Amino acid sequence: MSGDRRLAPLVAHLRAHVAELRRLEREGAAPAELDARRAVVARLQHHLAEAVRAAVATPDVDVVPLVLQEEVPRA
């Protein structure tokens, strides 16, 4: 299984939790609920970072970089 296929579900899971956090922020959820959601997002970010490190450290895995080559300036 390629690194991309292993990482994609983690990225999708993280994005779903971030979207839910943003929705709760817009709707004015209780601070304790927002803090709990932020903690979940932070744990998922850490888990994704560990998975990327493991994939990069594995010589037989192809990992597509998830970083832009150069940042586009905003007007």
Protein Blocks (a to p, Z undefined) as FASTA:
>chain_A
ZZklmmmmmmmmmmmmmmmmmmmmmnopafklmmmmmmmmmmmmmmmmmmmmmmmmpmkb
ccddfbdfbdcddZZ
